Amino acid sequence: MHDWTSLSHVQWDCKYHVVFVPKYREKKLYGKFRSRVGEILRDLCCQRGVE
């Protein structure tokens, strides 16, 4: 079942897709922070109740 939000004239089901793209795609920088950024984003999603 969808979690539809509605007003008198419209219904919607919002979804978000987050993509992390560092300004400079250096492998050493990206590889080093990739797991940490993933942890932070997962924690934020859990705090907000987002799947």
mmCIF entry with sequence, helices, sheets and N, C-alpha, C, O atoms, coordinates in Angstrom:
data_MODEL
# 
_entry.id   MODEL 
# 
_entity.id                         1 
_entity.type                       polymer 
_entity.pdbx_number_of_molecules   1 
# 
_entity_poly.entity_id                      1 
_entity_poly.type                           'polypeptide(L)' 
_entity_poly.nstd_linkage                   no 
_entity_poly.nstd_monomer                   no 
_entity_poly.pdbx_seq_one_letter_code       MHDWTSLSHVQWDCKYHVVFVPKYREKKLYGKFRSRVGEILRDLCCQRGVE 
_entity_poly.pdbx_seq_one_letter_code_can   MHDWTSLSHVQWDCKYHVVFVPKYREKKLYGKFRSRVGEILRDLCCQRGVE 
_entity_poly.pdbx_strand_id                 A 
# 
loop_
_entity_poly_seq.entity_id 
_entity_poly_seq.num 
_entity_poly_seq.mon_id 
_entity_poly_seq.hetero 
1 1  MET n 
1 2  HIS n 
1 3  ASP n 
1 4  TRP n 
1 5  THR n 
1 6  SER n 
1 7  LEU n 
1 8  SER n 
1 9  HIS n 
1 10 VAL n 
1 11 GLN n 
1 12 TRP n 
1 13 ASP n 
1 14 CYS n 
1 15 LYS n 
1 16 TYR n 
1 17 HIS n 
1 18 VAL n 
1 19 VAL n 
1 20 PHE n 
1 21 VAL n 
1 22 PRO n 
1 23 LYS n 
1 24 TYR n 
1 25 ARG n 
1 26 GLU n 
1 27 LYS n 
1 28 LYS n 
1 29 LEU n 
1 30 TYR n 
1 31 GLY n 
1 32 LYS n 
1 33 PHE n 
1 34 ARG n 
1 35 SER n 
1 36 ARG n 
1 37 VAL n 
1 38 GLY n 
1 39 GLU n 
1 40 ILE n 
1 41 LEU n 
1 42 ARG n 
1 43 ASP n 
1 44 LEU n 
1 45 CYS n 
1 46 CYS n 
1 47 GLN n 
1 48 ARG n 
1 49 GLY n 
1 50 VAL n 
1 51 GLU n 
# 
_struct_asym.id          A 
_struct_asym.entity_id   1 
# 
_struct_conf.conf_type_id            HELX_P 
_struct_conf.id                      HELX_P1 
_struct_conf.pdbx_PDB_helix_id       AA1 
_struct_conf.beg_label_comp_id       LYS 
_struct_conf.beg_label_asym_id       A 
_struct_conf.beg_label_seq_id        27 
_struct_conf.pdbx_beg_PDB_ins_code   ? 
_struct_conf.end_label_comp_id       ARG 
_struct_conf.end_label_asym_id       A 
_struct_conf.end_label_seq_id        48 
_struct_conf.pdbx_end_PDB_ins_code   ? 
_struct_conf.beg_auth_comp_id        LYS 
_struct_conf.beg_auth_asym_id        A 
_struct_conf.beg_auth_seq_id         27 
_struct_conf.end_auth_comp_id        ARG 
_struct_conf.end_auth_asym_id        A 
_struct_conf.end_auth_seq_id         48 
_struct_conf.pdbx_PDB_helix_class    1 
_struct_conf.details                 ? 
_struct_conf.pdbx_PDB_helix_length   22 
# 
_struct_conf_type.id          HELX_P 
_struct_conf_type.criteria    ? 
_struct_conf_type.reference   ? 
# 
_struct_sheet.id               AA1 
_struct_sheet.type             ? 
_struct_sheet.number_strands   2 
_struct_sheet.details          ? 
# 
_struct_sheet_order.sheet_id     AA1 
_struct_sheet_order.range_id_1   1 
_struct_sheet_order.range_id_2   2 
_struct_sheet_order.offset       ? 
_struct_sheet_order.sense        anti-parallel 
# 
loop_
_struct_sheet_range.sheet_id 
_struct_sheet_range.id 
_struct_sheet_range.beg_label_comp_id 
_struct_sheet_range.beg_label_asym_id 
_struct_sheet_range.beg_label_seq_id 
_struct_sheet_range.pdbx_beg_PDB_ins_code 
_struct_sheet_range.end_label_comp_id 
_struct_sheet_range.end_label_asym_id 
_struct_sheet_range.end_label_seq_id 
_struct_sheet_range.pdbx_end_PDB_ins_code 
_struct_sheet_range.beg_auth_comp_id 
_struct_sheet_range.beg_auth_asym_id 
_struct_sheet_range.beg_auth_seq_id 
_struct_sheet_range.end_auth_comp_id 
_struct_sheet_range.end_auth_asym_id 
_struct_sheet_range.end_auth_seq_id 
AA1 1 THR A 5  ? SER A 6  ? THR A 5  SER A 6  
AA1 2 GLN A 11 ? TRP A 12 ? GLN A 11 TRP A 12 
# 
loop_
_atom_site.group_PDB 
_atom_site.id 
_atom_site.type_symbol 
_atom_site.label_atom_id 
_atom_site.label_alt_id 
_atom_site.label_comp_id 
_atom_site.label_asym_id 
_atom_site.label_entity_id 
_atom_site.label_seq_id 
_atom_site.pdbx_PDB_ins_code 
_atom_site.Cartn_x 
_atom_site.Cartn_y 
_atom_site.Cartn_z 
_atom_site.occupancy 
_atom_site.B_iso_or_equiv 
_atom_site.pdbx_formal_charge 
_atom_site.auth_seq_id 
_atom_site.auth_comp_id 
_atom_site.auth_asym_id 
_atom_site.auth_atom_id 
_atom_site.pdbx_PDB_model_num 
ATOM 1   N N  . MET A 1 1  ? 0.839  -1.181 0.000  1.00 0.00 ? 1  MET A N  1 
ATOM 2   C CA . MET A 1 1  ? 0.000  0.000  0.000  1.00 0.00 ? 1  MET A CA 1 
ATOM 3   C C  . MET A 1 1  ? 0.880  1.239  0.000  1.00 0.00 ? 1  MET A C  1 
ATOM 4   O O  . MET A 1 1  ? 1.879  1.295  0.717  1.00 0.00 ? 1  MET A O  1 
ATOM 5   N N  . HIS A 1 2  ? 0.524  2.200  -0.777 1.00 0.00 ? 2  HIS A N  1 
ATOM 6   C CA . HIS A 1 2  ? 1.278  3.449  -0.857 1.00 0.00 ? 2  HIS A CA 1 
ATOM 7   C C  . HIS A 1 2  ? 0.883  4.385  0.280  1.00 0.00 ? 2  HIS A C  1 
ATOM 8   O O  . HIS A 1 2  ? -0.248 4.352  0.765  1.00 0.00 ? 2  HIS A O  1 
ATOM 9   N N  . ASP A 1 3  ? 1.822  5.207  0.690  1.00 0.00 ? 3  ASP A N  1 
ATOM 10  C CA . ASP A 1 3  ? 1.542  6.254  1.667  1.00 0.00 ? 3  ASP A CA 1 
ATOM 11  C C  . ASP A 1 3  ? 1.249  7.532  0.901  1.00 0.00 ? 3  ASP A C  1 
ATOM 12  O O  . ASP A 1 3  ? 2.095  8.420  0.809  1.00 0.00 ? 3  ASP A O  1 
ATOM 13  N N  . TRP A 1 4  ? 0.061  7.617  0.361  1.00 0.00 ? 4  TRP A N  1 
ATOM 14  C CA . TRP A 1 4  ? -0.317 8.771  -0.441 1.00 0.00 ? 4  TRP A CA 1 
ATOM 15  C C  . TRP A 1 4  ? -0.632 9.953  0.464  1.00 0.00 ? 4  TRP A C  1 
ATOM 16  O O  . TRP A 1 4  ? -1.255 9.799  1.515  1.00 0.00 ? 4  TRP A O  1 
ATOM 17  N N  . THR A 1 5  ? -0.201 11.117 0.049  1.00 0.00 ? 5  THR A N  1 
ATOM 18  C CA . THR A 1 5  ? -0.568 12.371 0.690  1.00 0.00 ? 5  THR A CA 1 
ATOM 19  C C  . THR A 1 5  ? -1.526 13.067 -0.254 1.00 0.00 ? 5  THR A C  1 
ATOM 20  O O  . THR A 1 5  ? -1.362 12.996 -1.472 1.00 0.00 ? 5  THR A O  1 
ATOM 21  N N  . SER A 1 6  ? -2.524 13.738 0.296  1.00 0.00 ? 6  SER A N  1 
ATOM 22  C CA . SER A 1 6  ? -3.496 14.338 -0.616 1.00 0.00 ? 6  SER A CA 1 
ATOM 23  C C  . SER A 1 6  ? -4.003 15.678 -0.103 1.00 0.00 ? 6  SER A C  1 
ATOM 24  O O  . SER A 1 6  ? -3.977 15.978 1.090  1.00 0.00 ? 6  SER A O  1 
ATOM 25  N N  . LEU A 1 7  ? -4.455 16.449 -1.044 1.00 0.00 ? 7  LEU A N  1 
ATOM 26  C CA . LEU A 1 7  ? -5.197 17.677 -0.805 1.00 0.00 ? 7  LEU A CA 1 
ATOM 27  C C  . LEU A 1 7  ? -6.534 17.512 -1.510 1.00 0.00 ? 7  LEU A C  1 
ATOM 28  O O  . LEU A 1 7  ? -6.832 16.426 -2.008 1.00 0.00 ? 7  LEU A O  1 
ATOM 29  N N  . SER A 1 8  ? -7.329 18.540 -1.564 1.00 0.00 ? 8  SER A N  1 
ATOM 30  C CA . SER A 1 8  ? -8.662 18.407 -2.151 1.00 0.00 ? 8  SER A CA 1 
ATOM 31  C C  . SER A 1 8  ? -8.634 18.099 -3.644 1.00 0.00 ? 8  SER A C  1 
ATOM 32  O O  . SER A 1 8  ? -9.598 17.545 -4.171 1.00 0.00 ? 8  SER A O  1 
ATOM 33  N N  . HIS A 1 9  ? -7.558 18.443 -4.332 1.00 0.00 ? 9  HIS A N  1 
ATOM 34  C CA . HIS A 1 9  ? -7.541 18.276 -5.780 1.00 0.00 ? 9  HIS A CA 1 
ATOM 35  C C  . HIS A 1 9  ? -6.359 17.460 -6.305 1.00 0.00 ? 9  HIS A C  1 
ATOM 36  O O  . HIS A 1 9  ? -6.197 17.330 -7.519 1.00 0.00 ? 9  HIS A O  1 
ATOM 37  N N  . VAL A 1 10 ? -5.534 16.911 -5.419 1.00 0.00 ? 10 VAL A N  1 
ATOM 38  C CA . VAL A 1 10 ? -4.356 16.191 -5.892 1.00 0.00 ? 10 VAL A CA 1 
ATOM 39  C C  . VAL A 1 10 ? -3.898 15.159 -4.860 1.00 0.00 ? 10 VAL A C  1 
ATOM 40  O O  . VAL A 1 10 ? -4.088 15.336 -3.657 1.00 0.00 ? 10 VAL A O  1 
ATOM 41  N N  . GLN A 1 11 ? -3.284 14.068 -5.361 1.00 0.00 ? 11 GLN A N  1 
ATOM 42  C CA . GLN A 1 11 ? -2.652 13.063 -4.507 1.00 0.00 ? 11 GLN A CA 1 
ATOM 43  C C  . GLN A 1 11 ? -1.224 12.877 -4.969 1.00 0.00 ? 11 GLN A C  1 
ATOM 44  O O  . GLN A 1 11 ? -0.936 13.014 -6.158 1.00 0.00 ? 11 GLN A O  1 
ATOM 45  N N  . TRP A 1 12 ? -0.313 12.563 -4.040 1.00 0.00 ? 12 TRP A N  1 
ATOM 46  C CA . TRP A 1 12 ? 1.063  12.312 -4.433 1.00 0.00 ? 12 TRP A CA 1 
ATOM 47  C C  . TRP A 1 12 ? 1.728  11.341 -3.481 1.00 0.00 ? 12 TRP A C  1 
ATOM 48  O O  . TRP A 1 12 ? 1.305  11.173 -2.337 1.00 0.00 ? 12 TRP A O  1 
ATOM 49  N N  . ASP A 1 13 ? 2.770  10.710 -3.974 1.00 0.00 ? 13 ASP A N  1 
ATOM 50  C CA . ASP A 1 13 ? 3.583  9.768  -3.206 1.00 0.00 ? 13 ASP A CA 1 
ATOM 51  C C  . ASP A 1 13 ? 5.032  10.133 -3.496 1.00 0.00 ? 13 ASP A C  1 
ATOM 52  O O  . ASP A 1 13 ? 5.575  9.727  -4.523 1.00 0.00 ? 13 ASP A O  1 
ATOM 53  N N  . CYS A 1 14 ? 5.661  10.887 -2.615 1.00 0.00 ? 14 CYS A N  1 
ATOM 54  C CA . CYS A 1 14 ? 7.021  11.402 -2.856 1.00 0.00 ? 14 CYS A CA 1 
ATOM 55  C C  . CYS A 1 14 ? 8.079  10.351 -2.557 1.00 0.00 ? 14 CYS A C  1 
ATOM 56  O O  . CYS A 1 14 ? 8.003  9.653  -1.546 1.00 0.00 ? 14 CYS A O  1 
ATOM 57  N N  . LYS A 1 15 ? 9.041  10.244 -3.420 1.00 0.00 ? 15 LYS A N  1 
ATOM 58  C CA . LYS A 1 15 ? 10.207 9.378  -3.246 1.00 0.00 ? 15 LYS A CA 1 
ATOM 59  C C  . LYS A 1 15 ? 11.445 10.202 -3.541 1.00 0.00 ? 15 LYS A C  1 
ATOM 60  O O  . LYS A 1 15 ? 11.416 11.095 -4.388 1.00 0.00 ? 15 LYS A O  1 
ATOM 61  N N  . TYR A 1 16 ? 12.527 9.906  -2.849 1.00 0.00 ? 16 TYR A N  1 
ATOM 62  C CA . TYR A 1 16 ? 13.780 10.624 -3.061 1.00 0.00 ? 16 TYR A CA 1 
ATOM 63  C C  . TYR A 1 16 ? 14.879 9.639  -3.403 1.00 0.00 ? 16 TYR A C  1 
ATOM 64  O O  . TYR A 1 16 ? 14.891 8.512  -2.908 1.00 0.00 ? 16 TYR A O  1 
ATOM 65  N N  . HIS A 1 17 ? 15.789 10.060 -4.238 1.00 0.00 ? 17 HIS A N  1 
ATOM 66  C CA . HIS A 1 17 ? 16.964 9.277  -4.597 1.00 0.00 ? 17 HIS A CA 1 
ATOM 67  C C  . HIS A 1 17 ? 18.170 10.193 -4.413 1.00 0.00 ? 17 HIS A C  1 
ATOM 68  O O  . HIS A 1 17 ? 18.303 11.200 -5.109 1.00 0.00 ? 17 HIS A O  1 
ATOM 69  N N  . VAL A 1 18 ? 19.052 9.839  -3.470 1.00 0.00 ? 18 VAL A N  1 
ATOM 70  C CA . VAL A 1 18 ? 20.199 10.683 -3.150 1.00 0.00 ? 18 VAL A CA 1 
ATOM 71  C C  . VAL A 1 18 ? 21.440 10.104 -3.808 1.00 0.00 ? 18 VAL A C  1 
ATOM 72  O O  . VAL A 1 18 ? 21.729 8.915  -3.671 1.00 0.00 ? 18 VAL A O  1 
ATOM 73  N N  . VAL A 1 19 ? 22.165 10.946 -4.518 1.00 0.00 ? 19 VAL A N  1 
ATOM 74  C CA . VAL A 1 19 ? 23.407 10.531 -5.167 1.00 0.00 ? 19 VAL A CA 1 
ATOM 75  C C  . VAL A 1 19 ? 24.526 11.416 -4.646 1.00 0.00 ? 19 VAL A C  1 
ATOM 76  O O  . VAL A 1 19 ? 24.447 12.642 -4.722 1.00 0.00 ? 19 VAL A O  1 
ATOM 77  N N  . PHE A 1 20 ? 25.564 10.790 -4.117 1.00 0.00 ? 20 PHE A N  1 
ATOM 78  C CA . PHE A 1 20 ? 26.717 11.525 -3.609 1.00 0.00 ? 20 PHE A CA 1 
ATOM 79  C C  . PHE A 1 20 ? 27.778 11.570 -4.701 1.00 0.00 ? 20 PHE A C  1 
ATOM 80  O O  . PHE A 1 20 ? 28.278 10.531 -5.132 1.00 0.00 ? 20 PHE A O  1 
ATOM 81  N N  . VAL A 1 21 ? 28.118 12.771 -5.145 1.00 0.00 ? 21 VAL A N  1 
ATOM 82  C CA . VAL A 1 21 ? 29.147 12.954 -6.170 1.00 0.00 ? 21 VAL A CA 1 
ATOM 83  C C  . VAL A 1 21 ? 30.125 14.009 -5.665 1.00 0.00 ? 21 VAL A C  1 
ATOM 84  O O  . VAL A 1 21 ? 29.795 15.194 -5.624 1.00 0.00 ? 21 VAL A O  1 
ATOM 85  N N  . PRO A 1 22 ? 31.327 13.583 -5.280 1.00 0.00 ? 22 PRO A N  1 
ATOM 86  C CA . PRO A 1 22 ? 32.302 14.570 -4.821 1.00 0.00 ? 22 PRO A CA 1 
ATOM 87  C C  . PRO A 1 22 ? 32.747 15.476 -5.967 1.00 0.00 ? 22 PRO A C  1 
ATOM 88  O O  . PRO A 1 22 ? 32.734 15.077 -7.131 1.00 0.00 ? 22 PRO A O  1 
ATOM 89  N N  . LYS A 1 23 ? 33.134 16.687 -5.623 1.00 0.00 ? 23 LYS A N  1 
ATOM 90  C CA . LYS A 1 23 ? 33.546 17.652 -6.634 1.00 0.00 ? 23 LYS A CA 1 
ATOM 91  C C  . LYS A 1 23 ? 34.742 17.132 -7.431 1.00 0.00 ? 23 LYS A C  1 
ATOM 92  O O  . LYS A 1 23 ? 34.769 17.230 -8.658 1.00 0.00 ? 23 LYS A O  1 
ATOM 93  N N  . TYR A 1 24 ? 35.723 16.584 -6.730 1.00 0.00 ? 24 TYR A N  1 
ATOM 94  C CA . TYR A 1 24 ? 36.902 16.019 -7.386 1.00 0.00 ? 24 TYR A CA 1 
ATOM 95  C C  . TYR A 1 24 ? 36.862 14.517 -7.165 1.00 0.00 ? 24 TYR A C  1 
ATOM 96  O O  . TYR A 1 24 ? 36.958 14.056 -6.028 1.00 0.00 ? 24 TYR A O  1 
ATOM 97  N N  . ARG A 1 25 ? 36.725 13.761 -8.223 1.00 0.00 ? 25 ARG A N  1 
ATOM 98  C CA . ARG A 1 25 ? 36.543 12.315 -8.112 1.00 0.00 ? 25 ARG A CA 1 
ATOM 99  C C  . ARG A 1 25 ? 37.872 11.577 -7.983 1.00 0.00 ? 25 ARG A C  1 
ATOM 100 O O  . ARG A 1 25 ? 38.175 10.697 -8.789 1.00 0.00 ? 25 ARG A O  1 
ATOM 101 N N  . GLU A 1 26 ? 38.646 11.923 -6.996 1.00 0.00 ? 26 GLU A N  1 
ATOM 102 C CA . GLU A 1 26 ? 39.892 11.211 -6.752 1.00 0.00 ? 26 GLU A CA 1 
ATOM 103 C C  . GLU A 1 26 ? 39.557 9.924  -6.014 1.00 0.00 ? 26 GLU A C  1 
ATOM 104 O O  . GLU A 1 26 ? 38.824 9.945  -5.025 1.00 0.00 ? 26 GLU A O  1 
ATOM 105 N N  . LYS A 1 27 ? 40.095 8.798  -6.492 1.00 0.00 ? 27 LYS A N  1 
ATOM 106 C CA . LYS A 1 27 ? 39.747 7.514  -5.906 1.00 0.00 ? 27 LYS A CA 1 
ATOM 107 C C  . LYS A 1 27 ? 40.153 7.424  -4.442 1.00 0.00 ? 27 LYS A C  1 
ATOM 108 O O  . LYS A 1 27 ? 39.426 6.839  -3.639 1.00 0.00 ? 27 LYS A O  1 
ATOM 109 N N  . LYS A 1 28 ? 41.294 7.990  -4.080 1.00 0.00 ? 28 LYS A N  1 
ATOM 110 C CA . LYS A 1 28 ? 41.713 7.897  -2.679 1.00 0.00 ? 28 LYS A CA 1 
ATOM 111 C C  . LYS A 1 28 ? 40.751 8.657  -1.770 1.00 0.00 ? 28 LYS A C  1 
ATOM 112 O O  . LYS A 1 28 ? 40.455 8.201  -0.665 1.00 0.00 ? 28 LYS A O  1 
ATOM 113 N N  . LEU A 1 29 ? 40.267 9.799  -2.219 1.00 0.00 ? 29 LEU A N  1 
ATOM 114 C CA . LEU A 1 29 ? 39.324 10.574 -1.423 1.00 0.00 ? 29 LEU A CA 1 
ATOM 115 C C  . LEU A 1 29 ? 37.966 9.884  -1.382 1.00 0.00 ? 29 LEU A C  1 
ATOM 116 O O  . LEU A 1 29 ? 37.368 9.749  -0.315 1.00 0.00 ? 29 LEU A O  1 
ATOM 117 N N  . TYR A 1 30 ? 37.484 9.453  -2.528 1.00 0.00 ? 30 TYR A N  1 
ATOM 118 C CA . TYR A 1 30 ? 36.167 8.830  -2.598 1.00 0.00 ? 30 TYR A CA 1 
ATOM 119 C C  . TYR A 1 30 ? 36.144 7.524  -1.821 1.00 0.00 ? 30 TYR A C  1 
ATOM 120 O O  . TYR A 1 30 ? 35.212 7.276  -1.055 1.00 0.00 ? 30 TYR A O  1 
ATOM 121 N N  . GLY A 1 31 ? 37.150 6.693  -2.007 1.00 0.00 ? 31 GLY A N  1 
ATOM 122 C CA . GLY A 1 31 ? 37.191 5.415  -1.313 1.00 0.00 ? 31 GLY A CA 1 
ATOM 123 C C  . GLY A 1 31 ? 37.293 5.570  0.187  1.00 0.00 ? 31 GLY A C  1 
ATOM 124 O O  . GLY A 1 31 ? 36.718 4.784  0.939  1.00 0.00 ? 31 GLY A O  1 
ATOM 125 N N  . LYS A 1 32 ? 38.017 6.575  0.621  1.00 0.00 ? 32 LYS A N  1 
ATOM 126 C CA . LYS A 1 32 ? 38.242 6.802  2.046  1.00 0.00 ? 32 LYS A CA 1 
ATOM 127 C C  . LYS A 1 32 ? 36.954 7.210  2.755  1.00 0.00 ? 32 LYS A C  1 
ATOM 128 O O  . LYS A 1 32 ? 36.688 6.748  3.864  1.00 0.00 ? 32 LYS A O  1 
ATOM 129 N N  . PHE A 1 33 ? 36.166 8.058  2.137  1.00 0.00 ? 33 PHE A N  1 
ATOM 130 C CA . PHE A 1 33 ? 34.979 8.592  2.784  1.00 0.00 ? 33 PHE A CA 1 
ATOM 131 C C  . PHE A 1 33 ? 33.683 7.898  2.388  1.00 0.00 ? 33 PHE A C  1 
ATOM 132 O O  . PHE A 1 33 ? 32.632 8.185  2.961  1.00 0.00 ? 33 PHE A O  1 
ATOM 133 N N  . ARG A 1 34 ? 33.738 6.995  1.425  1.00 0.00 ? 34 ARG A N  1 
ATOM 134 C CA . ARG A 1 34 ? 32.512 6.372  0.923  1.00 0.00 ? 34 ARG A CA 1 
ATOM 135 C C  . ARG A 1 34 ? 31.741 5.647  2.019  1.00 0.00 ? 34 ARG A C  1 
ATOM 136 O O  . ARG A 1 34 ? 30.532 5.837  2.156  1.00 0.00 ? 34 ARG A O  1 
ATOM 137 N N  . SER A 1 35 ? 32.426 4.825  2.795  1.00 0.00 ? 35 SER A N  1 
ATOM 138 C CA . SER A 1 35 ? 31.723 4.077  3.831  1.00 0.00 ? 35 SER A CA 1 
ATOM 139 C C  . SER A 1 35 ? 31.198 4.998  4.928  1.00 0.00 ? 35 SER A C  1 
ATOM 140 O O  . SER A 1 35 ? 30.101 4.781  5.442  1.00 0.00 ? 35 SER A O  1 
ATOM 141 N N  . ARG A 1 36 ? 31.961 6.012  5.289  1.00 0.00 ? 36 ARG A N  1 
ATOM 142 C CA . ARG A 1 36 ? 31.524 6.941  6.342  1.00 0.00 ? 36 ARG A CA 1 
ATOM 143 C C  . ARG A 1 36 ? 30.306 7.756  5.894  1.00 0.00 ? 36 ARG A C  1 
ATOM 144 O O  . ARG A 1 36 ? 29.368 7.947  6.668  1.00 0.00 ? 36 ARG A O  1 
ATOM 145 N N  . VAL A 1 37 ? 30.322 8.227  4.665  1.00 0.00 ? 37 VAL A N  1 
ATOM 146 C CA . VAL A 1 37 ? 29.174 8.982  4.146  1.00 0.00 ? 37 VAL A CA 1 
ATOM 147 C C  . VAL A 1 37 ? 27.939 8.086  4.114  1.00 0.00 ? 37 VAL A C  1 
ATOM 148 O O  . VAL A 1 37 ? 26.837 8.530  4.437  1.00 0.00 ? 37 VAL A O  1 
ATOM 149 N N  . GLY A 1 38 ? 28.124 6.830  3.725  1.00 0.00 ? 38 GLY A N  1 
ATOM 150 C CA . GLY A 1 38 ? 27.007 5.883  3.723  1.00 0.00 ? 38 GLY A CA 1 
ATOM 151 C C  . GLY A 1 38 ? 26.423 5.687  5.113  1.00 0.00 ? 38 GLY A C  1 
ATOM 152 O O  . GLY A 1 38 ? 25.203 5.651  5.274  1.00 0.00 ? 38 GLY A O  1 
ATOM 153 N N  . GLU A 1 39 ? 27.288 5.560  6.124  1.00 0.00 ? 39 GLU A N  1 
ATOM 154 C CA . GLU A 1 39 ? 26.822 5.410  7.502  1.00 0.00 ? 39 GLU A CA 1 
ATOM 155 C C  . GLU A 1 39 ? 26.027 6.635  7.948  1.00 0.00 ? 39 GLU A C  1 
ATOM 156 O O  . GLU A 1 39 ? 24.965 6.509  8.558  1.00 0.00 ? 39 GLU A O  1 
ATOM 157 N N  . ILE A 1 40 ? 26.546 7.807  7.641  1.00 0.00 ? 40 ILE A N  1 
ATOM 158 C CA . ILE A 1 40 ? 25.875 9.047  8.037  1.00 0.00 ? 40 ILE A CA 1 
ATOM 159 C C  . ILE A 1 40 ? 24.501 9.149  7.380  1.00 0.00 ? 40 ILE A C  1 
ATOM 160 O O  . ILE A 1 40 ? 23.521 9.489  8.043  1.00 0.00 ? 40 ILE A O  1 
ATOM 161 N N  . LEU A 1 41 ? 24.422 8.856  6.081  1.00 0.00 ? 41 LEU A N  1 
ATOM 162 C CA . LEU A 1 41 ? 23.135 8.930  5.379  1.00 0.00 ? 41 LEU A CA 1 
ATOM 163 C C  . LEU A 1 41 ? 22.143 7.906  5.920  1.00 0.00 ? 41 LEU A C  1 
ATOM 164 O O  . LEU A 1 41 ? 20.960 8.211  6.070  1.00 0.00 ? 41 LEU A O  1 
ATOM 165 N N  . ARG A 1 42 ? 22.619 6.682  6.218  1.00 0.00 ? 42 ARG A N  1 
ATOM 166 C CA . ARG A 1 42 ? 21.729 5.669  6.789  1.00 0.00 ? 42 ARG A CA 1 
ATOM 167 C C  . ARG A 1 42 ? 21.218 6.091  8.163  1.00 0.00 ? 42 ARG A C  1 
ATOM 168 O O  . ARG A 1 42 ? 20.043 5.900  8.475  1.00 0.00 ? 42 ARG A O  1 
ATOM 169 N N  . ASP A 1 43 ? 22.103 6.667  8.991  1.00 0.00 ? 43 ASP A N  1 
ATOM 170 C CA . ASP A 1 43 ? 21.687 7.146  10.313 1.00 0.00 ? 43 ASP A CA 1 
ATOM 171 C C  . ASP A 1 43 ? 20.637 8.251  10.197 1.00 0.00 ? 43 ASP A C  1 
ATOM 172 O O  . ASP A 1 43 ? 19.645 8.251  10.926 1.00 0.00 ? 43 ASP A O  1 
ATOM 173 N N  . LEU A 1 44 ? 20.859 9.188  9.281  1.00 0.00 ? 44 LEU A N  1 
ATOM 174 C CA . LEU A 1 44 ? 19.885 10.263 9.082  1.00 0.00 ? 44 LEU A CA 1 
ATOM 175 C C  . LEU A 1 44 ? 18.531 9.712  8.635  1.00 0.00 ? 44 LEU A C  1 
ATOM 176 O O  . LEU A 1 44 ? 17.483 10.167 9.092  1.00 0.00 ? 44 LEU A O  1 
ATOM 177 N N  . CYS A 1 45 ? 18.567 8.730  7.741  1.00 0.00 ? 45 CYS A N  1 
ATOM 178 C CA . CYS A 1 45 ? 17.319 8.124  7.272  1.00 0.00 ? 45 CYS A CA 1 
ATOM 179 C C  . CYS A 1 45 ? 16.588 7.423  8.412  1.00 0.00 ? 45 CYS A C  1 
ATOM 180 O O  . CYS A 1 45 ? 15.365 7.517  8.516  1.00 0.00 ? 45 CYS A O  1 
ATOM 181 N N  . CYS A 1 46 ? 17.326 6.725  9.264  1.00 0.00 ? 46 CYS A N  1 
ATOM 182 C CA . CYS A 1 46 ? 16.698 6.055  10.407 1.00 0.00 ? 46 CYS A CA 1 
ATOM 183 C C  . CYS A 1 46 ? 16.085 7.068  11.364 1.00 0.00 ? 46 CYS A C  1 
ATOM 184 O O  . CYS A 1 46 ? 14.991 6.846  11.883 1.00 0.00 ? 46 CYS A O  1 
ATOM 185 N N  . GLN A 1 47 ? 16.770 8.164  11.600 1.00 0.00 ? 47 GLN A N  1 
ATOM 186 C CA . GLN A 1 47 ? 16.253 9.201  12.499 1.00 0.00 ? 47 GLN A CA 1 
ATOM 187 C C  . GLN A 1 47 ? 14.973 9.825  11.957 1.00 0.00 ? 47 GLN A C  1 
ATOM 188 O O  . GLN A 1 47 ? 14.075 10.177 12.722 1.00 0.00 ? 47 GLN A O  1 
ATOM 189 N N  . ARG A 1 48 ? 14.893 9.960  10.637 1.00 0.00 ? 48 ARG A N  1 
ATOM 190 C CA . ARG A 1 48 ? 13.722 10.584 10.007 1.00 0.00 ? 48 ARG A CA 1 
ATOM 191 C C  . ARG A 1 48 ? 12.623 9.586  9.663  1.00 0.00 ? 48 ARG A C  1 
ATOM 192 O O  . ARG A 1 48 ? 11.539 9.981  9.235  1.00 0.00 ? 48 ARG A O  1 
ATOM 193 N N  . GLY A 1 49 ? 12.898 8.284  9.849  1.00 0.00 ? 49 GLY A N  1 
ATOM 194 C CA . GLY A 1 49 ? 11.896 7.272  9.533  1.00 0.00 ? 49 GLY A CA 1 
ATOM 195 C C  . GLY A 1 49 ? 11.761 7.004  8.051  1.00 0.00 ? 49 GLY A C  1 
ATOM 196 O O  . GLY A 1 49 ? 10.681 6.656  7.575  1.00 0.00 ? 49 GLY A O  1 
ATOM 197 N N  . VAL A 1 50 ? 12.860 7.167  7.312  1.00 0.00 ? 50 VAL A N  1 
ATOM 198 C CA . VAL A 1 50 ? 12.865 6.963  5.862  1.00 0.00 ? 50 VAL A CA 1 
ATOM 199 C C  . VAL A 1 50 ? 13.440 5.587  5.563  1.00 0.00 ? 50 VAL A C  1 
ATOM 200 O O  . VAL A 1 50 ? 14.428 5.179  6.173  1.00 0.00 ? 50 VAL A O  1 
ATOM 201 N N  . GLU A 1 51 ? 12.823 4.867  4.622  1.00 0.00 ? 51 GLU A N  1 
ATOM 202 C CA . GLU A 1 51 ? 13.357 3.558  4.218  1.00 0.00 ? 51 GLU A CA 1 
ATOM 203 C C  . GLU A 1 51 ? 14.493 3.723  3.261  1.00 0.00 ? 51 GLU A C  1 
ATOM 204 O O  . GLU A 1 51 ? 15.069 2.732  2.811  1.00 0.00 ? 51 GLU A O  1 
# 
